[in-house]
């Protein structure tokens, strides 16, 4: 019954269109509030914008362990201009999966967390520490009205919290037939940049060579081929060693070569899709996402602004990135930082053994490794309160379902079995939290 509850909760969450912008998370938050309140769990709704609320719930523990926070966001990205096989906000079950926007990112995680809280409330066994749950708005647009607002304006809500479970992690990467579960222990820093490209302007009837448009073409072509320098961070080094130990020869030897910067790219290329998933963990990355320039068809623009989405490894700054880019591109560009959130460099892995044990028991024969998230999440805001977040939304996804190719894309979906697997694993973590060293 409890397993079916997690699936039903997910279906209901998908049916709320919380596309951000504009978000409109209020009805979804009210639904979650009703679920938890009816189970006798203390809740509060906190908002900077009444149309964009956040929910915080606390289930009291015995005080023998620090509080544990479970958090996730209920807003989702757009489905515009995507060709879906099913309506994206129907929550349909088809081919053994729950389909819809947010199925993976991250309404399934919310359903697992709520299910774990409801099951905890139905048992007489009190957890060792308080269990908090936060359903947040606005993550997909930077978290200004969600996690950032709560941390800056209402930090007392999270008093006593030492650890948190959020997105993303707890899903397997298959190396051959070996399932290796990635538990996020750190994440890269988001850095959105505008690069200005200047050149001579003029009348569209007069041939123009090497102007701003031509320069833009060169920059985009070089960005497409660009590989910034390799850097081995502590979390990734730990991850590679753990992955190598889970493999047999010669894969074990091959993975250890990833930690030799002279060999990293050659090994990543040889690993195919696995290498493409791992590559962002070894370098700062930059992708062109927006181009603005030109006002009329018959006027050659003298200025073009190129929007760039950069993700920095822990310990690196935007200035470090600019130096790397100029050296690699061979172009001196004017950079302006539009958005940057500094991340932490130190990682506390003391809760990792519990999370790894739960997954190892749930999926016999699997292995668990710490993981650096190539993107960013609301975890960076809770870091400011001294809270160590682990990306842990457990999903025993099959080898054929690529997590990172499915989120934010058309036909986002999650197998029913994976939802049930995650709900059970989340409940086990809550039940066993604080009961082992």
N, C-alpha and C positions, 0 to 999 in steps of 0.2 A: 504493500500500500504506500509506504514512504517513498519507494523508488518511483512509482507512478506519479506521486505528488510533485517530484522535481520536474518531470516531463510536462505535467499540466501547468505548473508555474511558468515554465519556459514558454509554452505556447501562449499563455495569457500575456506575458511580458512582450512577446513579439507583436501581438495585436495592438499594442500602443505605438502609434507612429511618433517616435521621439527623435526624428531626424533633426540634426543640429547643423546649421541653423534651421528653424528657430528653437528647436528643443522641445518645448511643450511637455516637459516631464511631469507636470503636476498630477495628472490622472494616474500615471504609472506609479508615482511615489505613493499616492493615496491607496492604491491597490496593495502595495507591499505593507504599508502601515496597517491596513485592516487585517491582513494575514497575521502579522506579528502581534498586534494588540489583542486579537481574538484568542491568542494562545497565552495571554497574560504577560507578554514581554513588554517591558517599559520602552517607549519610543518618544522621540521628539522630532519635529520638523523644523528645520532652520533654513532660512533663505535670505539672500540679498535681493532677489527679485521673486515676488510671490508666484510668478508663472514658472519659475525655475527653482523649485525647492530641493532640499537634500533631506534624507532621513537618517537619523542616528538612533540605534537601539542598543540597549545594554542588558545582558543577562548576567546576574550576579554569580560570582564564584566564591570559593571558600577563602580566598586571599592568600593561599599557599604558593601562588605563582603570579607573576605580573600579568596584567590584562593582555588579551590577544584581540587584535582588530581584524575583522574580515571586511573588505571593502571592494566596491566595484561601481561602474558607471552605467546608467540606464539610457543615456543618449546614444545615438547611432549616426553613422555617416549616410550621405545621400544615396538614393538608388537611381537618381536621374541619369538618363542616357545609357542605362544598362538594360540588357535583354535577359529577363528572368523567365525561367520555365514555369514558375508558379508565382502567384501574387506575393510580394515580399513582406506584407504585413498580415498575412492570414494565419501564420503559425501552423501550416499544414504538415501532417505526417504522411510521408510518401517514401517508398523504397527503404524503409527502416530508419529514416532520418526525420528530424524536425527541421523544416526549411523556413528561412526568413531572415530579414536583416536583423543582425544582432545575435543570431543563433550561436556564433562563436565569439563575437566581439560586442559586449561580453555578457549578454543576458543569460547564457547558459551558466556562467560563473555565478551570477546573482542568484539563479535558481538553486544551484548547489548550496550556496551559503545559507539561503533562507531555509531550505530543506534541513540542513544540519541544525540550525537554530530551533526549528519546530520540533525536530526529533529530540534534541537536548531537553527542551521544555517538557516533552511528554515523558521523560524518564525522571526517576527520583534521584539520580546520581548527579550531584552538583559538580561542576567543573572546578579545577584547581584555581583558576583565575577567572576574572570577569571576561565574558565574551562580548565584544562590541561588534556591531554590524553597521556599515555606512553605505547607503545607496546614494550615489552622487550624480549630479547633473554636469553638463558642460565639459566633460573630459575631452571630447573630440575637437573642441575649439580652444583648448589650452587650460581648462580647469579654473578659469577666473571666478566663475559663480559657484563652483563646486568645491573641490578639495582645497584650493588655494584660499578661498573665502573662509572656510571652516577653520583651517590652520591659523590664519592671521587674525580672525575676529572671534573665534570660539575655541581656543586651544584647550580650555579646561574640559571640554567634552571628551578629550582623549587622555586625560590624566591617568597615569599608571600604566599606559600601554608601552610595551617594549618591542613586541613583534607584531607584524601584520601580514596577512595573506591577501594578495590582489592579483592583477593580471601581469604578464602572461607567463605560463610555465606549467609543468606537470603533464605535458604531452610528449609523445615519443618521436624521436628521430631514429629512423631505421638505418643501421649500417649493415648491409646485407640482410640477414635474418635476425640481427640482434637489435631489440628495442632498447633505446637509451632515452630515458626520461630527463628532459631539461627542466631544472628547477631554477627559475630566475632569482639571482642573488644580487644583481646590480643591473644598471641600465646606462645606455649612452645619453648624452646631453643634447637636447634639441637646440638648434641654432638656425634661425631663418634669416637669410641674407638677401640684400638687393645689391647687384653689381651693375654699375652704370657704364655703358659703352658709348663712346662719343666718336663722331666723325663728321666730315663735311656734309652739309645739307644742300638742297637746291631743287630745281625744277625736275619733275619726273620725266620730262621729255629729253633731258640731257643725260647721256650715259654717265654713270657713277660707278667707279671701281674703288675697292678698298675703303668704302664708306662704313658707316655703323652697321648696316645690314650684313656686309661681307665679314666684318669683324665678329658679329654675332654668330654667323655660320661657322667660322673657325673655332670660336669658343665652344659652341655646342658640339661640334665634331670631336674636339679634344676632350670635352667632358664625357662624351660617350665612351671614349677609349681609356679614360683616366683611371689609374690606380695610384692612389696616394701611398706614402711609405707604410711599411708594416711596423706595427707596435704590439708587443706582447704584454698585456696587462695581467695582474695577479689572478683575477677571476678566470680569465680565459686560459691562463697557464694551468690552473687547477683543473679546469674542465677538460683540457686536452689530456692531461695525465690520467684523469679518471676514465675518460673514453678509451684511451689506449689500454688500460688495465682490463677493460671489459672485452677486448678484442683478442683474436688469435693472430699468430704470425701468418702472413706478412703485414696485415692491416695494422697491427700494433706498432710495428716499426714505422710504417707510413705516417700514422697519426703523430708519432713523436717528432717526425721531421717538420711538422707544422710549426714547432717552436723554434726552428732555425730560420731566421728571417730570409736567408738566401734561398731557401727551399719552399717557403710558405706558399707562394703563388703557384708554383709548379704542382704542389700536392693538391691545393684547392682545385686547380683545373682538372686534375686526374680524378677527383672525387665526384665530378659531375654535379647533380642536383644537391647532394649533401654539401659539396664545396661552396655552391652558391648560397646556401643557407648559412654557412659558417663564415663566409668572407667578411661581412660587416663587423665581425668581432675582432678583426685583426687590424683594422685601419679606420681612420676618419672617412666618412663618405659624403658625397655631394651629388644631388640630383637637381637638374633644372626643372622647374614646375610652372613658372609664369613668365610670359614675355609681354612687355608693354612698350609700344613705340609707334610713331606715325599717327597722323590725324586725318590726312586726305590722300586719296590715291595718286594725286599729281604732285605731291610734295615729298621729297626724300628726307627722312628724319635725320637730324643731327645727333639725336640722343635716344638710346634704347635702354630700358631697365629690365634686367633679367633677375627673376626671383629664384632663389636657390634654397633647397631644403638640405641642410647639413646636419649630420649626427656625429658628435664628438665622443671619443673614448674618454673614460674617467681620467681626470688629471690634465686634460688638454683644454686650452682656451681658444676663443675665436681668433686671437692673434696668431697662435700656432697654426691654425687652419689656413689663414690668409697667406702665411709664409709658404706652407706646403703647396697651396694652389698656384701661387705665382711661379714657383719653381717648376711645377709639373706642367702648367699650361703654357709657360713661356710668354705670358701676357701680364702686363701690370694693369690691374683693374681697380676701379674705385668701389670699395666695399662699404656697405652700411648695415649694421646689425638691426634687424627688425624685431627679433624676439630671441631671447637666450635665457635658459634656466640652468644655472650651474648645478651639477650633480656632485655627489660625494664620492670620495675615492676609497674609503675604508669600508669593508664588508664584514659583517658579523655572521658567521656560518653556524652559530651554536644551535639554531633550531633545525638546521639542515638534516641531521640524523633522523629526527622524528618523521619529517616529511618523506625522506628516502625510505625509511622502514615501512611506512604505510603503503607507498607505491610498490615496493618490492613484494609485499605480502599480497597486494591486490592483483599484481601481474607477475606471477612466478617466472623466473628466467630473465626478467628485465634488469636494467642497471640504471642508476640515478647519478646525475652530475650537476654541479652548479653551472649557471649559465648567465651570460651577459646579454640582456635584451638589446637588440640592435636599434629599437625605437625608444620611446619614453612613455611613461604613464604617470598617474597621479601619485605614485610612490615618491617622486621627488619632493612633493610638498610635505608628506609625512616625515621624510628624512629630517626636515627642519626641527621636528619635535623630538629627534633622537630615536625615531622608530625605524627598526630594520624591517623592510618589506621583502617578502619572498613572492615571486610570481608563481601562484599555485592555484590553477583552475584545472584539476586533474581530468584528463580525457584520454582514454585508450583508443586513440584514433587509428584506423587501419593504415597500412603503408601507402595505399593509393590516394589518401586524402591529405594533400599538402596544406597545412595550417595557414602558412603565410600567403599562399596563392588563393585561398578561399575567403579570408576576411576582407572586408571592404569591396568584395567583388560580387558579381551576379551569382545567383544560386548558392548563396551562403547557407550552410547547413551543418548539422551535427548528428551523428548516429544516436539513436535512442539509447543504445547500450553505453555509449560514452557519457551521456547525461547521468545514467544510473550509476555507472562506475565512479564518476566524479562526486555525486551526492554521497555515496557510501564512504569514499576516501575522505571527503571533507568532514563527515560526521566522526570518523575514526580519529582524525587529528584533534578535533574539539574534545572528544571523550578522553583522549590519552595525553593531551597537553598538560605539561607540568608534572606528570606522573613518572617521568624518567629524566635522567640527567642529560 
